[in-house]
Amino acid sequence: MRFMYTEVTSRKLKTEDVNRRGFSYVDLVEGVQDGRFYALKRILCHDREGRQEAQTEVEMHRLFSHPNILGLAGHTFIERGGKSEAWILLPYVQKGSLWSVLEKLRDKGSFMPERRILKVLQGICSGLKAMHDRGYAHRDLKPTNVLLEVDDRPLLMDLGSMNRSRMEVKGTREAMTVQDWAAQRCTISYRAPELFNVESHCVIDDRTDIWSLGCVLYSMMFLEGPYDMVFQKGDSVALAVQNPVTIPQPCRSVSPLASQLVVTLQSITLSAFKASRLECIDSK
């Protein structure tokens, strides 16, 4: 596929490590034919496995047509000097990520009202449910991977860590493989407890997303993730996630009923016991 666009070089939207085999850049570009703005994600693929991972990300975008999952405008692979570069063209969402919204609220000394929290949460749950219903899990849900439209409709993005929701682990070698994969692809402060020390015989499923959902909900309530400070201090997140999450008291809201609802949702989603998180899946 040939892209026809004019690059807006003054706006670098995002630069990030993808994994050990690649690096990605996201630029704001303008379509020559339609005049619309797009986000062009360029992933440097250093080997065949890196290219396959980029192709998987494209396929995940293609698989879903859902109001709460970021769509795909186009893609191509550029071959350069024995290496390839994946170009993934995505819709541009001007409002930015949920995290950028939370940062602005924190800078103003404000907070997100419960009604707004619950609206965004409902949209995120809807997107996750669509993924889970198709047998996939996001695996890297966090505020920076949720875009917000002007009407606060959330869009799940960065689908490069997605895989089949059910992974049956048989033996120590498979457990270490899954654990190493999670260390590379699942952000540490939003990673489910069962991914830090994967048991030699177990099943990893979509409840990892429910844990991350609880962390995102916490961040909307308190403008930072429950384990952000643990990570920033250099303490062990793997140990911290084994203990109950501390909910700041008193709750900062003028709506006690709504606050209690949000706190209850957090207690369900942020349970170290997967069986408790199942309740959240069933009630979405």
C-alpha positions as a printed NumPy array, in Angstrom:
array([[  0.   ,   0.   ,   0.   ],
       [  1.366,   3.455,  -0.887],
       [  0.911,   6.274,   1.618],
       [  0.219,   9.764,   0.288],
       [  0.791,  12.221,   3.101],
       [  2.597,  15.37 ,   4.112],
       [  4.58 ,  14.901,   7.306],
       [  4.137,  17.514,  10.017],
       [  7.699,  17.344,  11.282],
       [  7.194,  19.759,  14.18 ],
       [  5.009,  17.305,  16.102],
       [  6.528,  14.101,  17.379],
       [  3.621,  12.405,  19.078],
       [  5.459,   9.577,  20.774],
       [  8.728,   7.684,  20.869],
       [  8.922,   4.361,  22.639],
       [ 10.765,   1.095,  23.06 ],
       [  8.683,  -1.677,  21.556],
       [ 10.842,  -4.593,  22.67 ],
       [ 14.415,  -5.758,  22.434],
       [ 14.132,  -6.252,  18.699],
       [ 12.674,  -2.905,  17.7  ],
       [ 12.033,   0.748,  18.354],
       [  9.043,   2.787,  17.293],
       [  8.35 ,   6.408,  16.486],
       [  4.956,   8.032,  16.089],
       [  4.658,  11.146,  13.918],
       [  1.745,  13.432,  13.155],
       [  1.108,  13.405,   9.402],
       [ -1.432,  15.021,   7.094],
       [ -3.17 ,  13.165,   4.282],
       [ -2.526,  14.71 ,   0.869],
       [ -5.872,  13.642,  -0.556],
       [ -8.227,  14.12 ,   2.389],
       [ -6.384,  16.76 ,   4.438],
       [ -6.937,  14.777,   7.624],
       [ -4.359,  14.247,  10.323],
       [ -3.106,  10.762,  11.11 ],
       [ -0.664,   9.172,  13.533],
       [  2.037,   7.294,  11.628],
       [  3.676,   4.636,  13.778],
       [  7.008,   3.453,  12.404],
       [  8.444,   0.296,  13.954],
       [ 12.061,  -0.62 ,  13.233],
       [ 12.192,  -4.401,  12.774],
       [ 15.726,  -5.735,  13.224],
       [ 14.951,  -9.374,  12.499],
       [ 12.283, -11.73 ,  11.224],
       [ 10.697, -12.069,  14.655],
       [ 10.439,  -8.292,  15.   ],
       [  8.712,  -8.078,  11.635],
       [  6.275, -10.819,  12.633],
       [  5.414,  -8.951,  15.839],
       [  4.692,  -5.799,  13.832],
       [  2.528,  -7.84 ,  11.458],
       [  0.645,  -9.239,  14.459],
       [ -0.076,  -5.701,  15.654],
       [ -1.509,  -4.868,  12.226],
       [ -3.648,  -8.004,  12.281],
       [ -5.021,  -7.14 ,  15.722],
       [ -6.126,  -3.725,  14.46 ],
       [ -7.748,  -5.374,  11.442],
       [ -9.534,  -7.95 ,  13.557],
       [-11.651,  -5.442,  15.458],
       [-14.143,  -2.856,  14.285],
       [-15.332,  -1.473,  17.595],
       [-16.068,   2.049,  18.882],
       [-13.645,   1.548,  21.786],
       [-10.709,   0.046,  19.875],
       [ -8.481,   2.232,  17.699],
       [ -8.953,   1.459,  14.027],
       [ -6.401,   1.014,  11.258],
       [ -6.126,   3.405,   8.306],
       [ -3.418,   1.476,   6.472],
       [ -0.01 ,  -0.171,   6.717],
       [  3.044,  -1.135,   4.705],
       [  6.562,  -2.506,   5.197],
       [  9.594,  -0.592,   3.953],
       [ 12.774,  -2.599,   3.288],
       [ 16.025,  -0.761,   4.024],
       [ 19.497,  -2.278,   4.065],
       [ 18.437,  -5.76 ,   5.054],
       [ 16.084,  -4.475,   7.745],
       [ 12.435,  -3.643,   7.515],
       [ 10.36 ,  -0.823,   8.909],
       [  6.648,  -1.26 ,   9.562],
       [  4.525,   1.818,   8.867],
       [  1.163,   1.673,  10.608],
       [ -1.228,   4.522,   9.82 ],
       [ -3.726,   5.223,  12.606],
       [ -6.445,   7.81 ,  13.203],
       [ -5.175,  10.9  ,  15.021],
       [ -6.971,  11.62 ,  18.29 ],
       [ -6.305,  15.252,  19.162],
       [ -7.246,  15.046,  22.835],
       [ -4.483,  12.543,  23.433],
       [ -4.192,   9.77 ,  25.969],
       [ -6.024,   9.262,  29.225],
       [ -2.701,   9.779,  30.976],
       [ -2.217,  13.221,  29.426],
       [ -5.698,  14.182,  30.669],
       [ -4.847,  12.966,  34.178],
       [ -1.573,  14.904,  34.147],
       [ -3.389,  18.124,  33.269],
       [ -5.871,  17.56 ,  36.09 ],
       [ -3.033,  16.966,  38.54 ],
       [ -1.222,  20.104,  37.402],
       [ -4.391,  22.127,  38.044],
       [ -4.944,  20.545,  41.461],
       [ -8.226,  19.124,  40.199],
       [ -9.631,  15.605,  39.855],
       [-11.859,  13.54 ,  37.59 ],
       [-15.524,  13.431,  38.697],
       [-16.973,   9.974,  39.32 ],
       [-19.507,  10.246,  36.494],
       [-16.679,  10.881,  34.075],
       [-14.631,   8.053,  35.571],
       [-17.496,   5.605,  35.186],
       [-18.171,   6.722,  31.605],
       [-14.552,   6.167,  30.595],
       [-14.433,   2.907,  32.543],
       [-17.538,   1.62 ,  30.752],
       [-15.953,   2.295,  27.367],
       [-12.69 ,   0.595,  28.337],
       [-14.639,  -2.43 ,  29.589],
       [-16.577,  -2.532,  26.328],
       [-13.361,  -2.593,  24.308],
       [-11.822,  -5.266,  26.528],
       [-14.961,  -7.384,  26.317],
       [-14.806,  -7.277,  22.523],
       [-11.219,  -8.545,  22.687],
       [-11.986, -11.223,  25.258],
       [-15.04 , -12.415,  23.344],
       [-12.781, -13.055,  20.336],
       [-10.342, -14.994,  22.515],
       [ -7.655, -12.312,  22.84 ],
       [ -6.2  , -10.277,  25.701],
       [ -4.621,  -6.814,  25.468],
       [ -1.849,  -7.557,  28.02 ],
       [ -0.605,  -3.953,  28.288],
       [ -3.585,  -1.878,  29.379],
       [ -2.517,   1.407,  31.005],
       [ -3.538,   5.094,  30.833],
       [ -1.017,   5.861,  28.076],
       [ -2.58 ,   3.123,  25.935],
       [ -6.075,   4.602,  26.167],
       [ -6.913,   7.529,  23.886],
       [ -9.831,   9.842,  24.654],
       [-12.019,  11.403,  21.981],
       [-13.48 ,  14.872,  22.582],
       [-16.62 ,  13.266,  24.049],
       [-14.475,  11.134,  26.414],
       [-15.034,   7.986,  24.373],
       [-11.995,   5.809,  25.143],
       [-10.074,   3.98 ,  22.434],
       [ -7.754,   1.101,  23.309],
       [ -4.487,   1.352,  21.407],
       [ -0.983,  -0.19 ,  21.184],
       [ -2.151,  -3.679,  20.309],
       [  1.365,  -5.055,  19.848],
       [  1.309,  -7.075,  23.069],
       [ -1.99 ,  -8.805,  22.303],
       [ -2.123, -12.578,  22.113],
       [ -4.541, -15.43 ,  22.711],
       [ -6.217, -14.878,  26.057],
       [ -5.683, -18.423,  27.337],
       [ -2.087, -19.609,  27.696],
       [ -1.606, -23.032,  29.258],
       [  1.812, -23.317,  30.891],
       [  3.289, -26.819,  31.082],
       [  6.623, -26.981,  32.814],
       [  9.358, -24.695,  34.095],
       [ 10.732, -23.824,  30.662],
       [  7.364, -22.602,  29.385],
       [  6.834, -20.678,  32.618],
       [ 10.142, -18.839,  32.183],
       [  9.309, -18.103,  28.537],
       [  5.988, -16.506,  29.507],
       [  7.6  , -14.626,  32.391],
       [ 10.359, -13.234,  30.145],
       [  7.787, -12.259,  27.525],
       [  5.711, -10.423,  30.154],
       [  8.807,  -8.592,  31.402],
       [  9.314,  -7.226,  27.882],
       [  5.74 ,  -6.554,  26.81 ],
       [  3.635,  -5.839,  29.929],
       [  4.347,  -2.547,  31.727],
       [  5.628,  -3.396,  35.201],
       [  3.404,  -1.075,  37.26 ],
       [  0.245,  -2.377,  35.514],
       [  1.289,  -6.035,  35.283],
       [ -0.84 ,  -8.711,  36.965],
       [  0.726, -10.631,  39.891],
       [  0.63 , -13.988,  38.1  ],
       [  2.945, -12.633,  35.374],
       [  5.797, -11.767,  37.759],
       [  6.41 , -15.328,  38.943],
       [  4.719, -17.657,  36.493],
       [  3.993, -21.067,  37.986],
       [  5.32 , -24.131,  36.193],
       [  1.823, -25.552,  35.663],
       [ -0.896, -22.941,  35.347],
       [ -3.225, -21.112,  32.985],
       [ -2.731, -17.426,  32.187],
       [ -5.937, -15.88 ,  30.875],
       [ -7.695, -12.573,  30.225],
       [ -7.903, -11.797,  33.932],
       [ -4.497, -10.161,  33.543],
       [ -6.414,  -7.388,  31.748],
       [ -8.837,  -7.091,  34.664],
       [ -5.938,  -6.416,  37.023],
       [ -4.637,  -3.731,  34.676],
       [ -8.168,  -2.335,  34.437],
       [ -8.177,  -1.928,  38.212],
       [ -4.879,  -0.043,  38.022],
       [ -6.32 ,   2.259,  35.348],
       [ -9.411,   2.858,  37.48 ],
       [ -7.186,   3.704,  40.443],
       [ -5.234,   6.165,  38.309],
       [ -8.456,   7.934,  37.286],
       [ -9.454,   8.216,  40.94 ],
       [ -6.113,   9.37 ,  42.336],
       [ -4.242,  10.651,  39.233],
       [ -1.471,   8.071,  39.57 ],
       [ -1.318,   4.296,  39.353],
       [ -1.277,   2.234,  42.556],
       [  2.293,   1.074,  41.899],
       [  3.751,   4.084,  40.087],
       [  5.541,   5.372,  43.193],
       [  6.764,   1.877,  44.094],
       [  8.444,   1.656,  40.699],
       [  9.784,   5.214,  40.806],
       [ 11.368,   4.601,  44.221],
       [ 13.082,   1.497,  42.893],
       [ 11.165,  -0.815,  45.224],
       [  9.884,  -4.231,  44.168],
       [  6.587,  -4.068,  42.289],
       [  6.529,  -7.885,  42.245],
       [  6.319,  -7.884,  46.051],
       [  3.966,  -4.905,  46.254],
       [  1.294,  -6.515,  44.07 ],
       [  0.993,  -9.418,  46.51 ],
       [ -0.424,  -7.101,  49.178],
       [ -3.824,  -5.359,  49.274],
       [ -3.946,  -2.006,  47.513],
       [ -4.125,   0.972,  49.842],
       [ -7.054,   3.24 ,  48.993],
       [ -6.364,   6.826,  50.143],
       [ -8.871,   7.928,  52.77 ],
       [-10.959,   9.934,  53.03 ],
       [-12.127,   9.703,  49.43 ],
       [-11.844,  13.107,  47.76 ],
       [-15.352,  13.142,  46.298],
       [-18.554,  14.989,  47.078],
       [-20.524,  11.898,  46.05 ],
       [-20.074,   9.188,  48.725],
       [-22.279,   6.69 ,  46.882],
       [-20.367,   6.991,  43.623],
       [-17.057,   6.924,  45.488],
       [-18.026,   3.713,  47.259],
       [-18.969,   2.168,  43.906],
       [-15.585,   3.046,  42.431],
       [-13.723,   1.768,  45.494],
       [-15.718,  -1.48 ,  45.339],
       [-14.812,  -1.895,  41.672],
       [-11.161,  -1.381,  42.576],
       [-11.281,  -4.021,  45.286],
       [-12.637,  -6.541,  42.762],
       [-10.315,  -5.764,  39.872],
       [ -7.162,  -5.333,  41.964],
       [ -7.409,  -8.692,  43.699],
       [ -4.243, -10.79 ,  43.663],
       [ -6.578, -13.798,  43.49 ],
       [ -7.692, -14.406,  39.908],
       [-10.973, -15.983,  41.03 ],
       [-12.045, -12.677,  42.566],
       [-11.262, -10.825,  39.345],
       [-13.613, -13.168,  37.494],
       [-16.528, -11.382,  39.168],
       [-15.612,  -8.217,  37.299],
       [-15.589, -10.027,  33.964],
       [-19.014, -11.502,  34.593],
       [-20.511,  -8.168,  35.674],
       [-19.269,  -6.013,  32.791]])
